[in-house]
């Protein structure tokens, strides 16, 4: 009798342990995300492994909103891009952002898809360079050529790739450290226009309407590329429902008024 009871206790302990392990794995185990360890302002800030949570970048703040809405613990790290992609493909991390869509990367992880094609409605963010000008300016952009330029030039942020593209087009470029500095020069009439990200430029116009009420965004965009949160095949195969919810919630948060306010934090 004693031996039977001992066996029942033993197997009950094993069963309870299995249940607890299953619960931990499915309900409380954090989702591990990584982003590049170099700055991509305002989307990711700082360099190296450390994350400054006072101002980590818009992308990390969006994922913190997603974390709160889904009630799922997220853990973040910064890795060199190639190491991040390797870690994703081997299931060492669950997600990697921001990745542009490349077919060759489908072997490394999953993108948000719909009917077998990339779903742009669930992109993480978009690098969309646009031109800003004063309302009464004669500056024009027809999608292939910038017209009515003077010798003042176009302001860009130091190091932004759009500066190189404009130079190739024969446009005089003036570099500043921030979009805000360029907008200030534009409103004072020291520049023909400013080339920068649409989201960050409009955040400046929203935050300082009294100063920049004479500046407007031009269309079409100079160039545009969507970026995504990739998820590992291992994570998706095990947590398909959660994976789809993460992508859906990113899209919901991305265009919210809350995130527009977040962008304003990075204006200065």
N, C-alpha and C positions, 0 to 999 in steps of 0.2 A: 504493500500500500504506500509506504513511504517513498519507494523508488518511483512509483507511478506519479505521485504528487510532484516529486523532484523533476521528473521528465516534463510534466505539464508546465511547471514554473519555467523550466529551461526554454521550452518551445514558445511559451508566451512572451518571454523576454526577447527572443529572436524576432518574433512577429512584431512586437512593439517597436523594436529597434529598426526594423525594416520600414515600418509605417512612418516613424519619425524621420528616417533618412530620406524617404520619398517626399515627405512634406517639406523638408528643408530644401531639397533639390528643386522642387517645383514652385514653392511659395516664398521662400525667404532668401534663396541664393541670389546674390546681386547680378545684374547684367553689366558686363565690363565693356566700356566704350573707350576708344582711343582716337586722338586727333594728332595732326603733325606737330612736331616740337619746334616749329618756327612760326613767327607771327603772320597772321593773315587778317590784318585789322579791317573792319571791327569784328570779324567773325571769330577769330581766335587771337588772343593777345599774349605777349611775353614769349620768352625763348627757353629752351631746355625742358627738363622734366617737371619742374614745379608749376603749379597752377595758382594764380592769384585770384582767389574767389571774391575779392572786392570788385574786380573788373576782369573776369575771365574771358570775355568775348561773347558775342551775341549767340553763337551756336551752343555753347555750353549752358547759357541761361535758358535757351529754348528747351534743351533736354532736361533741365531741372524742372521746368514747367510740365513737361511730359511725364517725368518721374512722379510728380505730385498728383497729376490727373489719373495716372494708372495705378498709383499706390505700389509701385515696384521700385526697389532700391537699385540705383545706378551707381557705378563706380567709374571714375574717369582717370585716364592716364595720357601722357604725351609721349609719342614715339617718333623716331625718324620714319619718313613715309614708307620706305621699302621694308623696314622692319615691321611696321604696322600692317602692311599688306601681307607679309609672310605670316605674321601672327594670326591674322584673320583666316587665311587659307588653311592653317593648321589647327584652327579652333582654340587658339590660346587666348583670344579675345572674342567677344561676341559681336562687336560692331566697330566700324571705322568711318569717320567723317572728315572732311567732305571729299567725296570722290566724284569726278566727272564720269560719265558713262562711256565705257570702252568694252567692246565685245570680248576682248581677250581676258578681261577681268572677271568674266562670268565663271571662270574656273576657280577663282579665288573666293568668291562670295556672291551674295544675292543683292539685287537692286529691287526697289518696289516696281512691280510689273502689273500689267493689265492686258489680258488676252495675248500674252506672249511678247509684248513690247514694253519698253520703258514707260513708266507712268509719270509724266512731268508734273502732274497735279500734286504728286507727293514728293517732289524734290525737297531737299533740306534748305538750300538757299540758292541764290542766283547772283553770279557776278555779271552785272549789266552796267557797262560803261555808257554814260550819256553826256551830252553837252548842256551846260547851263549858260544863259546869257541874260543881259538886261532886257526888259520888256521892249524898249524902243530901239534895240540894236538891230542892225541889218544883217547880222550874221545868219547864214543859212547852212543847212546840212541836208542833202538829198539822199543820203544813204551810201553815197560813193565819194562825194567831194564836199569839202567845206568851202563856202564862198563868202566873199566880202570881208576877208580878214585884213587887218591893218598890221603894223609892225609891233603891236603890243603883245600878240601871241595868245596862246591858250595855257591856262594854269593847270598843272597836274601835281599830284603828290609825289614827292621824291621816291623813286624806286618802283612806281606803278608801271606795269607793262604797257599801258595805253600811251605813255610818253614816248616809248620806242615806236609804236605804231603810227602816232601822229608825225613824228620826225621823218619816218619813211614816206609819209604822204607829202612831205615838204612843208609841214606846218611848224612855225616857230613855237617852241615850248618853254614855259617858265615854271620851274619846280619850286614847291614850298614843302614844308614838313607836314602840313595838315590841309584837309579840305576847307576847314574854317578860315585859315589864312588866305587861301585862294579866293574864297567867297568875299572876304573883306576887300581884297585887291580888286575884284570884279565890280563890286558895288561902288568903289571909289573911281572907277573908270580906268584902272591901270591894266586891265586885261580885256581882250575881245570876248573871252569865254572861259569856262572851267570844264574840264573833262574829269569825271569821277564816277563813283558808284552811285546809282540812282537812289538806293536806300539811305546811304549816309548823307548825300547831298540834300535830299528832301527832309531828313531829320534836322539838318541845320536850318532850313527854311522854316520848319515847324517850330523849332525851339526859339528862334529869334525873328519872329515875323515883322517886328517894327524896324529891324535893321535891314532885312533882306526882302522886303515886300516888292522890290523892283526886279527881282530875279525869277526867271521861269526855267523849267526843264524843256529841252528841245526833243523832238522825235524825228525819225526813229532813233533807236539806241545805236551807239557806235559799234558795239559788239555785245554778245550775250552768251552765257554758258551756264546751264543748270548743274548743281552739285547735289549729291545724294548721301544718305547714310547707308552704307553697305552693311549687311549682316552676314555672319558666317553661315556656311551650309549646315554646320553642326547645330548651331543655335536654331536656325529656321526649321530644320527637320524635327527637332525636339519640341519647339515652342512655336509652331506655325501661327496659331491664333494670336499670341502675344506679339509676334513679329509684325503681323499685319496691323495690329492696334497701334504699335509704336509708329509706323509709317503714317497711319491715318491721323494720329494725334499730332505728329509733327506738322502736317499740312494745316490742321485746325489752328494750332498755336502760331504758326509762322505768319499768318495774315491777320492775327488778332490785334486789337488796340493795345493790349498789354505788351506785346512785342514791339509795337511802334514806339511805346514809351521807353522800352529797353534801349532801342537804337539811340535815343536822345542822350543817354548816359555817356555814349562814346563820341559825341560831337566834339568835345574839347580835347 
